[in-house]
C-alpha cells in the first residue's frame, strides 16, 4: 500500500507534488492563502477499496460541503489506472486526521512551506 502512495502524483489546482519532494507550487499557493501548511485529501475509495464512480462523486461532494468556506483547489491524484478526485485546503495534521476519520481514508498528504511533502497515516 505504501508504495502506491509514494509513486502517485498529487495535483489540485496549481498545487502539484510527490511524496518526499518539495513543492514550489504548494509554497506559492500557501503564501497566497497565508497558510503555513496544506492538506491534500480525497473522499474516493475509502480504505483503498474501489467504489463505483457515482458513490465516489457523491463522497467528493460531501467533502466539499465539509470544507465550505475554506479555500479549496480541486484536481486528480494517483498513479496509472488508480486516479482519485483530490482537494487541497489550508490546514495541518489535525484537519487531515479529522477528514480521514470522516471519509474513512488511510492517509493524507501534508505540505508545509519550504519542506518536503509528507504522507501522514490516520
C-alpha angles and dihedrals in degrees: 000000000000091000091057091057093045097051094045125105114225119207133166122162107317093343118101128166150139128222111276095017130103117246118213089180090057091047090054093047091049091050090051091052095038092240129147093203142017134210123213113195143153133211092204125110101004115223087006092289113139112245130188114276093244090053091049092048091053090048089053091052089051090051090053090050090052089051095045111141094025125100107263133183119193131208147125129284134182143073131273112328094351104087127156134186105250137192132205121206135163111266146098143238094303093056092042093053092046091053091046089055094047095046098032096240124161095216148350136212118250123198123188125185114277093357137107119270114264133207109217119194117216 
